[in-house]
C-alpha cells in the first residue's frame, strides 16, 4: 500500500483515478491545483505523484521545476496530459519526471506506470555527461586515425563508423549519466548503420517512431547528421 497524490483540475479524472488506485489498496490524496498540491506534498509526503500538465493556476511542468529547484523532488512523479506535445513530455522527463501518461489513460498503462514508480527511487537530475576517454590496452597504429585513441563525447561527436564504441563508457560515472551515454552511442550506431532512416532504426530498436523521435531529442542526437548526402 502506498500514499499517492493525484493532481488534476478535472474532477472526473480525480475521482476515476482515486477509485482505481483505491481498489488497488493505495491511499489516495486529491488536489485540483498547484496550491493544493504543494500543501498535500508538504503534509503527507506522498510515495508517488500523478501530476497533470495543464492546470489553471500553475502548470504541472512549472510545479515540477519548483520541486526540483527546492530539493523536494524526492518521490516519483508521473506526468499526465491529453494535449501535451512531445517537447513538453521530453522537458518534464529532463526535469525529473519518471514517466508520462497520455489521456485518456488506459487502465493497464496506469497500473503498470504506478507499479514501476513505486519500485524505483527517483534519481537526482544531473548535468549532461562529460566527455569520456577511451581506454585501449592494445598498441595503436600510427598510420591510422584510431577511434579508440580519441576523446569521445556521445552527445556531440560527429558520426563515426559502426565500431565497438561501448568500450568508451566509464564505469566511474553515476548510473544515470552512464545510461544516457550508452543510449546515445546505441542510437548513433543504428542511425549510422541505417543511413539515418528513422523507419529502419525504429524497426531495429523495437520502438515506435514517435517514441524514437522523443528519445533522440531527449538524448540530443541529431538524426539528420547520419543521413546520406543527397537524400
C-alpha positions as MATLAB code, in Angstrom:
seq = 'XXXXXXXXXXXXXXXXXXXXXXXXXXXXXXXXXXXXXXXXXXXXXXXXXXXXXXXXXXXXXXXXXXXXXXXXXXXXXXXXXXXXXXXXXXXXXXXXXXXXXXXXXXXXXXXXXXXXXXXXXXXXXXXXXXXXXXXXXXXXXXXXXXXXXXXXXXXXXXXXXXXXXXXXXXXXXXXXXXXXXXXXXXXXXXXXXXXXXXXXXXXXXXXXXXXXXXXXXXXXXXXXXXXXXXX';
ca = [
       0.000    0.000    0.000;
       1.299    3.426   -0.917;
       0.313    7.035   -0.385;
      -0.408    8.520   -3.828;
      -1.142   12.162   -4.610;
      -3.319   12.838   -7.678;
      -3.145   16.397   -9.012;
      -5.658   17.253  -11.740;
      -8.060   20.149  -12.259;
     -10.762   17.867  -13.714;
     -12.995   16.400  -11.027;
     -13.909   13.377  -13.157;
     -10.249   12.446  -13.638;
      -9.504   12.828   -9.942;
     -12.442   10.670   -8.916;
     -11.686    7.993  -11.504;
      -8.023    7.704  -10.532;
      -8.918    7.733   -6.857;
     -11.345    4.859   -7.361;
      -8.904    2.787   -9.427;
      -5.948    3.291   -7.106;
      -8.111    2.828   -4.031;
      -9.252   -0.551   -5.350;
      -5.564   -1.473   -5.604;
      -5.170   -0.814   -1.892;
      -3.459    2.585   -2.080;
      -4.263    5.647   -0.007;
      -5.122    8.461   -2.417;
      -4.970   12.206   -1.827;
      -6.505   14.620   -4.298;
      -5.520   18.128   -5.341;
      -7.147   20.229   -8.035;
      -4.387   22.805   -8.481;
      -0.752   23.519   -7.724;
      -1.503   25.318   -4.466;
      -3.307   22.301   -3.039;
      -0.577   20.018   -4.424;
       2.124   21.979   -2.574;
       0.217   21.672    0.698;
      -0.503   17.955    0.196;
       3.108   17.248   -0.708;
       4.294   19.040    2.429;
       1.828   17.414    4.805;
       1.552   13.845    3.546;
       4.937   13.198    1.909;
       3.444   11.016   -0.881;
       5.210    7.932   -2.192;
       4.214    8.855   -5.755;
       2.548   11.787   -7.533;
       0.319   11.718  -10.607;
       0.605   15.281  -11.935;
      -1.485   16.864  -14.672;
       0.401   19.217  -17.001;
      -2.323   21.701  -17.895;
      -3.805   23.389  -14.802;
      -5.312   26.866  -14.433;
      -3.052   28.445  -11.821;
       0.365   26.839  -12.241;
       1.008   24.168  -14.865;
       2.452   20.808  -13.895;
       5.830   21.336  -15.550;
       6.336   24.592  -13.635;
       5.397   22.861  -10.381;
       7.803   20.032  -11.205;
      10.593   22.590  -11.767;
       9.743   24.208   -8.452;
      10.003   20.919   -6.564;
      13.265   20.086   -8.334;
      14.720   23.540   -7.570;
      13.777   23.342   -3.885;
      15.054   19.789   -3.418;
      11.531   18.414   -2.955;
      11.568   16.054   -5.925;
      12.350   13.022   -3.783;
       9.327   10.975   -4.887;
       8.487    9.543   -8.324;
       6.317   11.860  -10.428;
       4.246   10.642  -13.366;
       3.000   13.388  -15.681;
      -0.437   13.247  -17.307;
      -1.910   15.203  -20.218;
      -4.278   14.921  -23.127;
      -2.801   17.831  -25.081;
       0.921   17.896  -24.324;
       3.441   17.943  -27.154;
       6.478   15.681  -27.390;
       8.657   18.650  -26.418;
       6.660   19.096  -23.212;
       6.961   15.414  -22.348;
      10.704   15.483  -23.004;
      11.138   18.611  -20.883;
       9.275   17.026  -17.975;
      11.468   13.922  -18.237;
      14.629   16.037  -18.200;
      13.471   17.876  -15.106;
      12.932   14.609  -13.278;
       9.535   13.113  -14.155;
       9.656    9.330  -14.157;
       7.005    8.711  -16.792;
       4.362   10.338  -18.977;
       0.795    9.112  -19.484;
      -1.377   10.394  -22.292;
      -5.084   10.945  -21.598;
      -7.401    9.124  -21.805;
      -5.259    6.860  -19.659;
      -5.615    3.135  -20.263;
      -6.103    1.150  -17.064;
      -3.227   -1.268  -17.646;
      -0.817    1.558  -18.551;
      -1.783    3.419  -15.394;
      -1.295    0.431  -13.113;
       1.981   -0.521  -14.782;
       3.366    3.025  -14.508;
       2.347    3.263  -10.853;
       3.909   -0.119  -10.062;
       7.153    0.883  -11.787;
       7.172    4.213   -9.996;
       6.716    2.658   -6.571;
       9.573    0.223   -7.122;
      12.054    2.865   -8.270;
      13.811    5.612   -6.404;
      13.925    8.845   -8.417;
      17.445    9.885   -9.361;
      18.553   13.495   -8.979;
      18.783   15.402  -12.240;
      22.427   15.722  -13.240;
      24.211   17.788  -15.866;
      24.976   16.287  -19.256;
      27.549   13.504  -19.296;
      31.114   14.793  -19.621;
      33.452   13.760  -22.398;
      34.883   10.283  -21.870;
      38.251    8.980  -22.914;
      38.533    5.510  -24.386;
      40.882    3.176  -22.582;
      42.680    0.914  -25.060;
      45.290   -1.579  -23.915;
      46.307   -2.711  -27.410;
      49.028   -0.978  -29.457;
      47.697    1.894  -31.539;
      48.719    2.110  -35.156;
      50.466    5.354  -36.045;
      49.230    5.143  -39.630;
      45.511    5.166  -38.873;
      43.239    7.649  -37.194;
      42.234    5.285  -34.395;
      38.855    5.936  -32.802;
      39.947    4.192  -29.628;
      42.675    6.786  -29.005;
      40.438    9.858  -29.124;
      38.195   11.582  -26.565;
      34.559   10.845  -27.269;
      31.588   12.960  -26.273;
      28.475   10.933  -27.066;
      26.241   13.984  -27.276;
      28.273   15.999  -29.794;
      30.561   13.603  -31.652;
      30.424   13.527  -35.441;
      29.046   10.326  -36.995;
      31.510    7.536  -36.548;
      31.906    4.212  -38.294;
      29.946    1.359  -36.704;
      32.710    0.170  -34.395;
      32.510   -1.091  -30.856;
      32.109    2.286  -29.156;
      30.724    0.820  -25.964;
      34.256    0.294  -24.682;
      34.405    4.072  -24.266;
      31.982    4.083  -21.347;
      33.449    4.826  -17.962;
      32.254    2.737  -15.035;
      33.121    5.627  -12.735;
      30.147    7.654  -13.988;
      26.907    7.865  -11.986;
      24.314    5.395  -13.270;
      22.090    7.969  -14.975;
      24.974    9.569  -16.882;
      26.331    6.178  -17.936;
      22.897    5.076  -19.112;
      22.370    8.248  -21.157;
      25.818    7.891  -22.725;
      25.131    4.250  -23.578;
      21.822    5.138  -25.210;
      23.425    7.908  -27.286;
      26.046    5.504  -28.608;
      23.408    2.832  -29.214;
      21.142    5.078  -31.270;
      24.040    6.746  -33.120;
      25.266    3.292  -34.123;
      21.896    2.309  -35.571;
      21.408    5.686  -37.266;
      24.820    5.337  -38.913;
      24.089    1.751  -39.917;
      20.689    2.639  -41.433;
      21.945    5.880  -43.057;
      19.624    7.992  -40.939;
      16.416    6.127  -41.891;
      14.085    6.603  -38.924;
      11.773    3.869  -40.201;
      14.518    1.238  -40.240;
      16.004    2.424  -36.948;
      12.558    2.153  -35.331;
      12.273   -1.415  -36.620;
      15.783   -2.339  -35.440;
      15.358   -0.873  -31.969;
      11.765   -2.016  -31.488;
      10.448    1.484  -30.820;
       7.520    3.343  -32.313;
       8.605    6.296  -34.466;
       7.032    8.815  -32.063;
       8.867    7.276  -29.114;
      12.084    7.157  -31.167;
      11.896   10.864  -32.077;
      11.231   11.703  -28.429;
      14.163    9.608  -27.240;
      16.600   11.101  -29.770;
      15.596   14.630  -28.849;
      15.948   13.837  -25.162;
      19.462   12.490  -25.733;
      20.488   15.327  -28.059;
      21.088   13.017  -31.036;
      20.509   14.652  -34.431;
      19.356   12.027  -36.930;
      19.972   14.354  -39.882;
      23.756   14.053  -39.325;
      23.595   10.379  -40.200;
      21.578   10.668  -43.416;
      23.365   10.098  -46.717;
      24.116   13.211  -48.713;
      21.648   13.949  -51.442;
      18.821   12.080  -49.709;
];
